[in-house]
Amino acid sequence: MRLRAKLGRTVGALGLVTAALAGTVATAAPASADPTIPIDWNIDATTTIAKLGLTQNVTGGSFVGSADIGAGTVTGNLNLPASDVQFKLLGLNLADVGFELAPVGPTNGTIDFTNLTVSITSTFNIKIPHLNVLGTRLNLVGSRCQTAEPITLTMSGPVDLANPSHFSGEFTIPKFKNCGLLTFAINLIIPGDGNTFTATATPKA
């Protein structure tokens, strides 16, 4: 998902790359190669599941990749830690639910240099590694509960060259599989449209 804002610094470094090319040409890639800038960002994200009205914050993620200035593209790997959320009804904690966004392949996107914006697409599965009712340690969904097919999320937003950059997008959650006896119930209350994902990308110091 998305983040990939890292391009921000990527674009900001364009001037430095141009100035450095003359001095590094002897040891750099062939002259015909496009200049590539490494990206290394911290990612904080927020996911909202529309049908549940459930919002979950995920901190401590990362995006590591590179931007190809000549081609105007960016690619890398997005990693977000698993998180737990309490599912409540009428103020009562009914279950502790684990959520994990598991990437399927790299994240890819494009850079628009005319207005310093990016559009990035990530493909991932949502996994539910555990669902424990009423504070018990009994996992009711087993260890293989996840979306039946990967989710594709496209995020976009402007790049801020001096501050954290913010990206957002919407995605559809498909049905789940391998969730044991709760598969039917989960597919009644989670899948659907209008889910949102926002990310704040901050360059690592």
PLY file of the C-alpha trace (Angstrom):
ply
format ascii 1.0
element vertex 205
property float x
property float y
property float z
element edge 204
property int vertex1
property int vertex2
end_header
0.00 0.00 0.00
1.61 4.13 0.51
4.84 6.07 1.54
6.60 5.87 -1.38
6.77 9.46 -0.75
10.29 8.76 -0.44
10.39 10.00 -3.85
10.12 13.36 -2.22
13.69 13.30 -1.14
14.40 11.49 -4.31
13.22 14.47 -6.31
14.85 16.90 -3.91
18.16 15.21 -4.51
17.88 15.72 -8.23
20.03 18.83 -8.15
22.71 17.06 -6.16
22.69 14.15 -8.58
23.13 16.45 -11.53
26.07 18.20 -9.90
27.66 14.94 -8.84
27.42 13.15 -12.16
30.52 14.82 -13.58
32.62 13.79 -10.62
31.36 10.23 -10.41
31.14 9.29 -14.07
34.38 7.33 -13.87
32.98 4.94 -11.27
29.25 5.17 -11.96
27.08 3.12 -14.30
27.42 3.65 -18.08
26.59 7.16 -19.29
23.44 5.90 -20.98
21.97 4.69 -17.67
19.38 6.86 -15.95
20.44 8.35 -12.59
18.98 6.37 -9.69
18.55 7.68 -6.15
18.12 5.39 -3.12
15.04 5.81 -0.93
14.87 4.92 2.76
11.84 6.14 4.67
9.93 5.52 7.88
6.24 4.82 7.29
3.30 5.46 9.60
-0.05 4.36 8.21
-3.75 4.41 9.04
-6.23 1.90 7.65
-10.01 2.23 7.93
-12.29 -0.75 7.28
-15.52 0.82 6.11
-18.06 -1.87 7.02
-16.77 -2.11 10.59
-16.14 1.59 11.01
-12.79 0.44 12.36
-9.64 2.56 12.13
-6.23 1.13 12.92
-2.93 3.00 13.17
0.28 1.22 12.24
3.65 2.76 13.14
7.19 1.64 12.58
6.88 0.65 8.93
9.44 1.24 6.22
9.87 1.72 2.50
13.24 0.95 0.96
13.79 1.29 -2.76
14.96 3.69 -5.43
13.77 6.32 -7.88
14.81 6.38 -11.51
14.98 10.08 -12.34
15.31 9.60 -16.08
12.33 7.25 -16.35
10.27 9.02 -13.69
9.59 5.78 -11.83
9.97 4.48 -8.30
10.14 0.93 -6.99
10.78 -0.62 -3.60
9.54 -2.78 -0.77
6.89 -1.61 1.68
6.87 -3.31 5.07
4.34 -2.69 7.83
4.31 -4.47 11.19
1.33 -6.54 12.28
-1.03 -4.87 14.75
-3.83 -5.76 17.14
-7.20 -4.09 17.44
-10.06 -4.55 19.88
-13.40 -5.16 18.27
-16.14 -3.63 20.39
-19.94 -3.70 20.37
-22.02 -1.47 22.67
-18.84 -0.53 24.49
-17.91 -4.13 25.24
-14.65 -5.67 24.08
-15.78 -8.72 22.12
-12.52 -9.79 20.55
-8.85 -9.03 20.11
-8.11 -9.24 16.39
-4.73 -9.29 14.68
-4.31 -7.58 11.31
-1.36 -7.81 8.95
-0.84 -6.25 5.52
1.38 -8.74 3.68
2.89 -7.31 0.45
2.71 -9.35 -2.74
5.71 -8.26 -4.78
7.33 -4.81 -4.89
5.60 -1.44 -4.80
5.83 0.54 -8.05
4.90 4.07 -9.03
5.51 7.14 -11.15
6.77 10.65 -10.45
5.24 13.76 -12.02
8.03 16.34 -11.98
5.82 19.17 -13.20
3.89 19.38 -9.94
5.95 17.11 -7.67
3.31 14.46 -7.12
3.55 10.69 -7.08
1.20 7.80 -7.75
2.16 4.44 -6.31
0.54 1.02 -6.47
0.95 -1.70 -3.87
-0.49 -5.22 -3.88
-1.02 -7.05 -0.61
-3.10 -9.56 1.32
-4.83 -8.81 4.59
-4.09 -11.56 7.09
-5.87 -12.20 10.37
-3.25 -14.15 12.35
-5.48 -14.43 15.40
-8.95 -13.68 16.73
-9.28 -14.15 20.48
-12.73 -13.70 22.02
-13.21 -11.93 25.36
-9.56 -11.87 26.25
-9.02 -15.61 25.92
-5.88 -17.07 24.34
-7.87 -19.37 22.06
-7.30 -18.46 18.42
-10.59 -18.99 16.56
-9.30 -18.46 13.02
-6.16 -20.59 12.91
-2.92 -19.47 11.29
-3.90 -19.21 7.58
-6.81 -16.74 7.58
-6.37 -14.14 4.82
-8.02 -12.50 1.83
-8.87 -14.97 -0.91
-7.09 -12.81 -3.50
-4.59 -9.94 -3.32
-5.74 -6.35 -2.90
-4.46 -3.61 -5.21
-4.14 -0.15 -3.70
-3.10 2.96 -5.64
-2.06 5.94 -3.53
-1.15 9.44 -4.59
-0.24 12.81 -3.17
2.13 15.77 -3.37
5.75 15.49 -2.29
6.99 17.90 0.37
10.72 18.33 -0.01
11.28 19.62 3.53
8.70 17.77 5.62
6.95 14.39 5.81
4.82 13.59 2.77
1.28 12.25 2.91
-0.38 9.80 0.54
-3.85 8.29 0.45
-6.04 5.92 -1.52
-9.08 3.63 -1.37
-9.27 -0.12 -1.83
-11.76 -2.98 -1.94
-11.47 -5.90 0.46
-12.34 -9.26 -1.15
-13.65 -12.27 0.71
-11.50 -14.20 3.16
-10.46 -17.86 3.14
-9.02 -20.43 5.55
-10.54 -18.81 8.64
-12.07 -21.98 10.02
-15.62 -21.87 11.35
-15.53 -18.06 11.30
-14.94 -17.77 7.54
-18.64 -17.22 6.82
-19.06 -14.64 9.60
-15.91 -12.72 8.61
-17.12 -12.56 5.01
-20.36 -10.98 6.20
-18.79 -8.14 8.15
-15.44 -7.19 6.53
-15.31 -7.41 2.68
-16.49 -4.42 0.65
-15.62 -1.09 -0.96
-14.68 2.29 0.47
-11.81 1.24 2.69
-9.07 3.84 3.04
-5.33 3.80 3.55
-3.20 6.83 4.35
0.54 6.93 4.90
3.06 9.46 6.18
6.56 9.00 4.78
9.46 10.54 6.68
13.09 10.34 5.51
15.31 8.46 7.93
17.85 10.63 9.68
0 1
1 2
2 3
3 4
4 5
5 6
6 7
7 8
8 9
9 10
10 11
11 12
12 13
13 14
14 15
15 16
16 17
17 18
18 19
19 20
20 21
21 22
22 23
23 24
24 25
25 26
26 27
27 28
28 29
29 30
30 31
31 32
32 33
33 34
34 35
35 36
36 37
37 38
38 39
39 40
40 41
41 42
42 43
43 44
44 45
45 46
46 47
47 48
48 49
49 50
50 51
51 52
52 53
53 54
54 55
55 56
56 57
57 58
58 59
59 60
60 61
61 62
62 63
63 64
64 65
65 66
66 67
67 68
68 69
69 70
70 71
71 72
72 73
73 74
74 75
75 76
76 77
77 78
78 79
79 80
80 81
81 82
82 83
83 84
84 85
85 86
86 87
87 88
88 89
89 90
90 91
91 92
92 93
93 94
94 95
95 96
96 97
97 98
98 99
99 100
100 101
101 102
102 103
103 104
104 105
105 106
106 107
107 108
108 109
109 110
110 111
111 112
112 113
113 114
114 115
115 116
116 117
117 118
118 119
119 120
120 121
121 122
122 123
123 124
124 125
125 126
126 127
127 128
128 129
129 130
130 131
131 132
132 133
133 134
134 135
135 136
136 137
137 138
138 139
139 140
140 141
141 142
142 143
143 144
144 145
145 146
146 147
147 148
148 149
149 150
150 151
151 152
152 153
153 154
154 155
155 156
156 157
157 158
158 159
159 160
160 161
161 162
162 163
163 164
164 165
165 166
166 167
167 168
168 169
169 170
170 171
171 172
172 173
173 174
174 175
175 176
176 177
177 178
178 179
179 180
180 181
181 182
182 183
183 184
184 185
185 186
186 187
187 188
188 189
189 190
190 191
191 192
192 193
193 194
194 195
195 196
196 197
197 198
198 199
199 200
200 201
201 202
202 203
203 204
